[in-house]
Amino acid sequence: MRQLIVIFFGILLLTFLVGCSVYQADISWPEARPLGKELTSFHPSIYLADEQQQFSEPKGILTLPQALALSLMHNPDLRAFSWDVFSGDVRTLQAGLRSNPELEAKIKEFGGSGDLSGFGAIETIIQLSYLVELGGKRGKRRQVASLETELVGWDYETARLDVLTQTVQAFIDVLAAQEVIALNKELVHLAEQVFNTVKAQVEAGKVSPVEQMRAQVELANSRIALEGAKRGLETTREVLASTWGSTSAAFETVEGQFEMTKPIPTAEQLANRISQNPDIARWAVEMAQRQATIKLEKSGRVPDLSIVGGMKHLNEIGDVALIFGLSFPLPLFDRNQGAIREAEYNRAKAFEEHKSAEVVVRKALATTYGVLSAATTTVTSLKDEVLPGAQSAFDAVTEGYHIGKFDFLEMLDVQRTLFDVRGSYIDALAEYHKAVADVERLIGEPLN
């Protein structure tokens, strides 16, 4: 009898120890898309979870690679998103754990009446019960959780590309704002020269004082425009700094190749490259997760087995007896039919969602490509045709004005035309670069 007891509890102990084994989780991040792949992004360490991450604000001249590196490491939204991957991983760990055994102790046959009024007939029962999951539920549950974690990883990759794109576009806005300030400073300088020239002509009696008033108004307007451009620059600087979590910009200027443009691929060539888009690439995992969910729900048709074992001590005769029992539900009515059907419907839905995601990306790419193509045409036209013509007209009229060939209004008109064209050129360049960033986000890789 004692040998049986030892063997029985040895088996239960072994079952308990196996049930307490820990699944070693391996945090897997999806392979980064080619866009920005060379840059390090924030992957948290659990040991640093409670530590405040500090970094030095950039000073002096800031380049685009520096801005991107700062954003990928310190963007607060991206950093928060990265912890979702860790959370998903521990959910995978939890899903793979076995159920805990249950220890139960009972005392019976005491405190009654007659022979049962005392403790002479007391029975002491100690038993251990354990739920054995059948049908491979634990492995299938862990597989579903693992695939869900991979999907969170793809969501992180989507957020990473969004941060990259936001940073590039904010950087372009600062570059453009700096160009606008330089243009307005030039306009103020020119307006000052014109005002001084007109003032001297008025004092010499060559022109009407009305022209001096007009020149003074133009000078005042140019100064107002310059102040507005400075305020606009500060706003764009703060927006750029916010991409790495700062509330103010410590850098002085940004430096980049603002006027450099490149030939763009055809729309068809770009449409063939959308497979790198994480919103598309994630669907292989999404479909696998839906299929794994079906398998998990089908395993629910297999009833689980409850094993109970222990011993009973009969105080009245001093003997010990073993207790052993098995139980499982009879799947007569509930065979998890509804959950299985729902999982199958969700898989069918996923096929349609996949198609929809691809349509959305292709539509966005077509729209963005239209913006990029138009901006490219505008930049080329302004640079090669409009700007040279406006500059030549301005030079000719300015020279003619000094020798009395043209009046002040004619000179003012060509001056406004030239600076309007130069302002349009800056706007077109900014639109071109931001459209490039949007296209690169949609194809998940550099344009060229």
C-alpha positions as semicolon CSV with decimal commas, in nm:
position;residue;x (nm);y (nm);z (nm)
1;M;0,000;0,000;0,000
2;R;0,276;0,245;0,092
3;Q;0,453;0,169;-0,237
4;L;0,134;0,250;-0,426
5;I;0,104;0,578;-0,240
6;V;0,464;0,673;-0,316
7;I;0,427;0,581;-0,685
8;F;0,100;0,769;-0,716
9;F;0,227;1,091;-0,564
10;G;0,549;1,058;-0,761
11;I;0,347;1,061;-1,080
12;L;0,148;1,361;-0,962
13;L;0,467;1,545;-0,868
14;L;0,618;1,478;-1,208
15;T;0,302;1,608;-1,373
16;F;0,321;1,918;-1,157
17;L;0,683;1,985;-1,248
18;V;0,616;1,943;-1,618
19;G;0,322;2,178;-1,587
20;C;0,545;2,440;-1,433
21;S;0,796;2,437;-1,719
22;V;0,830;2,778;-1,881
23;Y;0,803;2,845;-2,248
24;Q;1,111;3,039;-2,352
25;A;0,975;3,326;-2,557
26;D;1,179;3,466;-2,840
27;I;1,086;3,821;-2,929
28;S;1,087;3,846;-3,307
29;W;1,060;4,174;-3,491
30;P;0,965;4,160;-3,859
31;E;1,244;4,238;-4,100
32;A;1,262;4,612;-4,147
33;R;1,151;4,745;-4,485
34;P;1,434;4,878;-4,706
35;L;1,324;5,235;-4,632
36;G;1,538;5,350;-4,339
37;K;1,663;4,997;-4,275
38;E;2,016;5,124;-4,214
39;L;1,895;5,339;-3,923
40;T;1,861;5,204;-3,569
41;S;1,512;5,224;-3,422
42;F;1,410;5,189;-3,059
43;H;1,377;4,832;-2,932
44;P;1,322;4,842;-2,556
45;S;1,496;4,635;-2,295
46;I;1,282;4,514;-2,007
47;Y;1,559;4,621;-1,773
48;L;1,525;4,979;-1,895
49;A;1,148;4,994;-1,870
50;D;1,151;5,220;-1,565
51;E;1,446;5,431;-1,667
52;Q;1,404;5,772;-1,823
53;Q;1,587;5,779;-2,153
54;Q;1,789;6,096;-2,190
55;F;1,964;6,228;-2,498
56;S;2,142;6,543;-2,605
57;E;1,941;6,784;-2,814
58;P;2,104;6,849;-3,153
59;K;2,283;7,182;-3,179
60;G;2,408;7,385;-3,472
61;I;2,346;7,242;-3,819
62;L;2,109;6,946;-3,847
63;T;2,108;6,705;-4,142
64;L;1,828;6,473;-4,251
65;P;2,008;6,150;-4,145
66;Q;2,062;6,302;-3,799
67;A;1,694;6,399;-3,772
68;L;1,583;6,051;-3,880
69;A;1,815;5,882;-3,631
70;L;1,677;6,098;-3,349
71;S;1,315;6,030;-3,443
72;L;1,354;5,653;-3,471
73;M;1,522;5,633;-3,132
74;H;1,323;5,890;-2,936
75;N;0,982;5,939;-3,097
76;P;0,745;5,886;-2,799
77;D;0,469;5,722;-3,005
78;L;0,712;5,476;-3,162
79;R;0,873;5,399;-2,827
80;A;0,531;5,330;-2,674
81;F;0,439;5,112;-2,972
82;S;0,750;4,899;-2,926
83;W;0,627;4,787;-2,583
84;D;0,320;4,638;-2,750
85;V;0,552;4,384;-2,911
86;F;0,687;4,291;-2,568
87;S;0,333;4,268;-2,432
88;G;0,234;4,040;-2,718
89;D;0,533;3,820;-2,653
90;V;0,445;3,762;-2,289
91;R;0,088;3,689;-2,399
92;T;0,241;3,415;-2,612
93;L;0,425;3,288;-2,306
94;Q;0,105;3,293;-2,101
95;A;-0,089;3,113;-2,372
96;G;0,163;2,829;-2,367
97;L;0,149;2,759;-1,996
98;R;-0,020;2,447;-1,861
99;S;-0,301;2,476;-1,608
100;N;-0,214;2,458;-1,239
101;P;-0,291;2,144;-1,040
102;E;-0,544;2,189;-0,761
103;L;-0,484;2,061;-0,409
104;E;-0,790;1,987;-0,198
105;A;-0,822;1,874;0,166
106;K;-1,145;1,751;0,328
107;I;-1,246;1,635;0,674
108;K;-1,564;1,428;0,698
109;E;-1,774;1,235;0,949
110;F;-1,736;1,449;1,261
111;G;-1,939;1,686;1,476
112;G;-2,261;1,500;1,412
113;S;-2,481;1,294;1,639
114;G;-2,446;0,952;1,793
115;D;-2,132;0,772;1,687
116;L;-2,039;1,070;1,470
117;S;-2,055;1,326;1,752
118;G;-1,682;1,324;1,817
119;F;-1,371;1,271;1,611
120;G;-1,351;0,895;1,638
121;A;-1,501;0,828;1,292
122;I;-1,334;1,122;1,119
123;E;-1,221;1,078;0,760
124;T;-0,939;1,290;0,620
125;I;-0,915;1,326;0,243
126;I;-0,626;1,487;0,058
127;Q;-0,647;1,488;-0,319
128;L;-0,481;1,653;-0,615
129;S;-0,668;1,728;-0,936
130;Y;-0,527;1,829;-1,271
131;L;-0,686;1,931;-1,598
132;V;-0,524;1,768;-1,901
133;E;-0,593;1,961;-2,220
134;L;-0,646;1,728;-2,513
135;G;-0,653;1,796;-2,885
136;G;-0,330;1,998;-2,877
137;K;-0,507;2,303;-2,738
138;R;-0,204;2,444;-2,559
139;G;0,024;2,431;-2,863
140;K;-0,245;2,571;-3,091
141;R;-0,326;2,847;-2,843
142;R;0,041;2,942;-2,825
143;Q;0,066;2,940;-3,205
144;V;-0,226;3,182;-3,235
145;A;-0,075;3,413;-2,973
146;S;0,264;3,397;-3,146
147;L;0,114;3,497;-3,480
148;E;-0,080;3,778;-3,313
149;T;0,250;3,904;-3,173
150;E;0,399;3,897;-3,522
151;L;0,108;4,112;-3,638
152;V;0,185;4,361;-3,362
153;G;0,541;4,361;-3,495
154;W;0,408;4,452;-3,838
155;D;0,203;4,731;-3,679
156;Y;0,528;4,857;-3,527
157;E;0,694;4,850;-3,869
158;T;0,404;5,052;-4,008
159;A;0,449;5,305;-3,728
160;R;0,825;5,316;-3,796
161;L;0,770;5,409;-4,160
162;D;0,510;5,667;-4,057
163;V;0,762;5,830;-3,823
164;L;1,023;5,827;-4,100
165;T;0,783;5,996;-4,340
166;Q;0,667;6,253;-4,085
167;T;1,028;6,340;-4,005
168;V;1,129;6,377;-4,370
169;Q;0,832;6,600;-4,443
170;A;0,888;6,811;-4,131
171;F;1,254;6,847;-4,232
172;I;1,149;6,958;-4,582
173;D;0,915;7,217;-4,429
174;V;1,205;7,363;-4,232
175;L;1,427;7,369;-4,541
176;A;1,152;7,544;-4,738
177;A;1,091;7,794;-4,455
178;Q;1,462;7,878;-4,450
179;E;1,450;7,938;-4,827
180;V;1,145;8,162;-4,786
181;I;1,328;8,367;-4,523
182;A;1,631;8,402;-4,751
183;L;1,400;8,513;-5,033
184;N;1,221;8,765;-4,811
185;K;1,549;8,903;-4,682
186;E;1,657;8,957;-5,040
187;L;1,325;9,126;-5,112
188;V;1,365;9,356;-4,810
189;H;1,718;9,444;-4,921
190;L;1,594;9,521;-5,273
191;A;1,300;9,724;-5,139
192;E;1,541;9,928;-4,927
193;Q;1,758;9,998;-5,232
194;V;1,455;10,099;-5,439
195;F;1,324;10,322;-5,160
196;N;1,659;10,497;-5,125
197;T;1,680;10,544;-5,502
198;V;1,326;10,682;-5,527
199;K;1,385;10,905;-5,226
200;A;1,694;11,055;-5,390
201;Q;1,498;11,108;-5,712
202;V;1,218;11,281;-5,523
203;E;1,466;11,506;-5,347
204;A;1,620;11,588;-5,684
205;G;1,275;11,668;-5,820
206;K;1,288;11,397;-6,085
207;V;0,983;11,197;-5,971
208;S;0,665;11,258;-5,780
209;P;0,659;11,213;-5,398
210;V;0,380;10,962;-5,460
211;E;0,639;10,715;-5,589
212;Q;0,834;10,752;-5,266
213;M;0,518;10,666;-5,073
214;R;0,465;10,361;-5,292
215;A;0,825;10,252;-5,239
216;Q;0,784;10,300;-4,865
217;V;0,468;10,084;-4,866
218;E;0,652;9,810;-5,057
219;L;0,936;9,823;-4,807
220;A;0,695;9,797;-4,513
221;N;0,513;9,504;-4,675
222;S;0,838;9,321;-4,743
223;R;0,943;9,363;-4,380
224;I;0,605;9,233;-4,261
225;A;0,641;8,932;-4,493
226;L;0,988;8,866;-4,352
227;E;0,860;8,867;-3,995
228;G;0,580;8,631;-4,093
229;A;0,833;8,399;-4,258
230;K;1,041;8,398;-3,939
231;R;0,738;8,298;-3,733
232;G;0,660;8,027;-3,986
233;L;1,015;7,895;-3,956
234;E;0,988;7,869;-3,579
235;T;0,667;7,671;-3,615
236;T;0,824;7,425;-3,859
237;R;1,130;7,390;-3,636
238;E;0,912;7,295;-3,340
239;V;0,718;7,045;-3,552
240;L;1,045;6,882;-3,658
241;A;1,173;6,869;-3,300
242;S;0,845;6,710;-3,188
243;T;0,921;6,406;-3,405
244;W;1,189;6,308;-3,152
245;G;0,981;6,412;-2,853
246;S;1,116;6,763;-2,789
247;T;0,895;7,062;-2,720
248;S;1,140;7,316;-2,862
249;A;1,413;7,319;-3,124
250;A;1,772;7,360;-3,006
251;F;1,934;7,328;-3,350
252;E;2,011;7,643;-3,546
253;T;1,953;7,545;-3,907
254;V;1,892;7,239;-4,120
255;E;2,104;7,152;-4,418
256;G;1,995;6,951;-4,720
257;Q;1,987;6,932;-5,097
258;F;1,662;7,119;-5,139
259;E;1,698;7,195;-5,511
260;M;1,810;6,846;-5,610
261;T;1,548;6,645;-5,798
262;K;1,570;6,310;-5,974
263;P;1,377;6,145;-6,256
264;I;1,084;5,952;-6,118
265;P;0,989;5,594;-6,216
266;T;0,670;5,528;-6,407
267;A;0,344;5,465;-6,224
268;E;0,349;5,103;-6,340
269;Q;0,700;5,049;-6,204
270;L;0,598;5,186;-5,865
271;A;0,278;4,980;-5,857
272;N;0,490;4,666;-5,891
273;R;0,686;4,759;-5,578
274;I;0,407;4,780;-5,320
275;S;0,488;4,436;-5,178
276;Q;0,736;4,604;-4,942
277;N;0,456;4,810;-4,789
278;P;0,397;4,665;-4,439
279;D;0,022;4,709;-4,484
280;I;0,054;4,452;-4,765
281;A;0,341;4,237;-4,638
282;R;0,164;4,166;-4,308
283;W;-0,114;3,969;-4,472
284;A;0,083;3,647;-4,502
285;V;0,098;3,642;-4,122
286;E;-0,262;3,762;-4,095
287;M;-0,388;3,468;-4,301
288;A;-0,173;3,224;-4,103
289;Q;-0,321;3,364;-3,780
290;R;-0,678;3,320;-3,907
291;Q;-0,602;2,961;-4,010
292;A;-0,436;2,889;-3,675
293;T;-0,746;3,024;-3,500
294;I;-0,963;2,776;-3,691
295;K;-0,738;2,490;-3,578
296;L;-0,755;2,615;-3,220
297;E;-1,134;2,633;-3,224
298;K;-1,157;2,286;-3,379
299;S;-0,942;2,150;-3,098
300;G;-1,217;2,274;-2,866
301;R;-1,434;1,988;-2,992
302;V;-1,212;1,747;-2,800
303;P;-1,317;1,743;-2,432
304;D;-1,048;1,792;-2,170
305;L;-0,973;1,527;-1,914
306;S;-0,977;1,595;-1,540
307;I;-0,766;1,358;-1,329
308;V;-0,820;1,337;-0,954
309;G;-0,599;1,139;-0,720
310;G;-0,529;1,133;-0,351
311;M;-0,572;0,934;-0,035
312;K;-0,827;0,891;0,241
313;H;-0,742;0,824;0,605
314;L;-1,009;0,643;0,808
315;N;-0,944;0,738;1,169
316;E;-1,183;0,479;1,310
317;I;-0,985;0,182;1,176
318;G;-0,654;0,359;1,110
319;D;-0,634;0,258;0,745
320;V;-0,538;0,460;0,440
321;A;-0,702;0,421;0,097
322;L;-0,622;0,570;-0,242
323;I;-0,865;0,785;-0,438
324;F;-0,852;0,805;-0,815
325;G;-1,098;0,948;-1,060
326;L;-1,137;1,062;-1,420
327;S;-1,396;1,299;-1,562
328;F;-1,462;1,469;-1,892
329;P;-1,765;1,641;-2,044
330;L;-1,968;1,451;-2,301
331;P;-1,976;1,658;-2,622
332;L;-2,339;1,587;-2,696
333;F;-2,462;1,942;-2,754
334;D;-2,174;2,189;-2,735
335;R;-1,899;2,088;-2,975
336;N;-1,775;2,445;-3,020
337;Q;-1,965;2,469;-3,348
338;G;-2,031;2,842;-3,323
339;A;-1,672;2,937;-3,249
340;I;-1,545;2,719;-3,534
341;R;-1,789;2,874;-3,779
342;E;-1,696;3,224;-3,660
343;A;-1,326;3,150;-3,712
344;E;-1,397;3,024;-4,063
345;Y;-1,599;3,338;-4,139
346;N;-1,313;3,552;-4,010
347;R;-1,074;3,373;-4,244
348;A;-1,308;3,439;-4,537
349;K;-1,332;3,800;-4,424
350;A;-0,952;3,821;-4,419
351;F;-0,936;3,738;-4,791
352;E;-1,156;4,038;-4,863
353;E;-0,965;4,260;-4,620
354;H;-0,642;4,165;-4,795
355;K;-0,787;4,270;-5,130
356;S;-0,919;4,590;-4,975
357;A;-0,581;4,675;-4,822
358;E;-0,412;4,632;-5,159
359;V;-0,675;4,847;-5,331
360;V;-0,631;5,121;-5,069
361;V;-0,252;5,120;-5,112
362;R;-0,275;5,122;-5,492
363;K;-0,529;5,405;-5,485
364;A;-0,313;5,609;-5,246
365;L;-0,009;5,542;-5,464
366;A;-0,192;5,657;-5,777
367;T;-0,305;5,976;-5,604
368;T;0,038;6,048;-5,458
369;Y;0,208;5,970;-5,787
370;G;-0,016;6,228;-5,953
371;V;0,098;6,488;-5,700
372;L;0,462;6,387;-5,749
373;S;0,437;6,394;-6,127
374;A;0,271;6,737;-6,125
375;A;0,528;6,874;-5,880
376;T;0,812;6,738;-6,093
377;T;0,669;6,905;-6,404
378;T;0,618;7,232;-6,217
379;V;0,971;7,234;-6,076
380;T;1,123;7,162;-6,418
381;S;0,911;7,426;-6,591
382;L;0,983;7,694;-6,331
383;K;1,354;7,618;-6,323
384;D;1,415;7,589;-6,696
385;E;1,167;7,836;-6,843
386;V;0,979;8,065;-6,607
387;L;1,256;8,166;-6,366
388;P;1,513;8,257;-6,634
389;G;1,251;8,463;-6,819
390;A;1,135;8,643;-6,505
391;Q;1,495;8,713;-6,403
392;S;1,582;8,851;-6,749
393;A;1,275;9,075;-6,748
394;F;1,356;9,199;-6,399
395;D;1,718;9,277;-6,490
396;A;1,615;9,461;-6,807
397;V;1,340;9,667;-6,643
398;T;1,555;9,751;-6,340
399;E;1,833;9,875;-6,566
400;G;1,582;10,068;-6,776
401;Y;1,427;10,223;-6,466
402;H;1,760;10,373;-6,362
403;I;1,796;10,543;-6,700
404;G;1,436;10,657;-6,706
405;K;1,312;10,410;-6,966
406;F;1,057;10,251;-6,731
407;D;0,853;10,405;-6,452
408;F;0,830;10,285;-6,093
409;L;0,510;10,083;-6,137
410;E;0,659;9,887;-6,428
411;M;0,967;9,806;-6,225
412;L;0,754;9,712;-5,925
413;D;0,543;9,480;-6,141
414;V;0,837;9,278;-6,275
415;Q;0,990;9,268;-5,925
416;R;0,672;9,117;-5,783
417;T;0,654;8,871;-6,072
418;L;1,011;8,754;-6,014
419;F;0,971;8,703;-5,641
420;D;0,632;8,538;-5,684
421;V;0,789;8,293;-5,927
422;R;1,078;8,225;-5,691
423;G;0,829;8,167;-5,410
424;S;0,634;7,928;-5,632
425;Y;0,959;7,747;-5,709
426;I;1,022;7,695;-5,337
427;D;0,666;7,569;-5,289
428;A;0,699;7,331;-5,584
429;L;1,028;7,192;-5,454
430;A;0,875;7,135;-5,111
431;E;0,575;6,962;-5,267
432;Y;0,808;6,745;-5,478
433;H;1,018;6,628;-5,183
434;K;0,714;6,563;-4,963
435;A;0,547;6,367;-5,243
436;V;0,865;6,159;-5,278
437;A;0,843;6,083;-4,906
438;D;0,478;5,979;-4,943
439;V;0,556;5,750;-5,237
440;E;0,849;5,593;-5,052
441;R;0,620;5,526;-4,756
442;L;0,374;5,348;-4,984
443;I;0,637;5,128;-5,152
444;G;0,842;5,078;-4,834
445;E;1,173;5,155;-5,003
446;P;1,369;5,447;-5,150
447;L;1,230;5,583;-5,476
448;N;1,558;5,555;-5,664
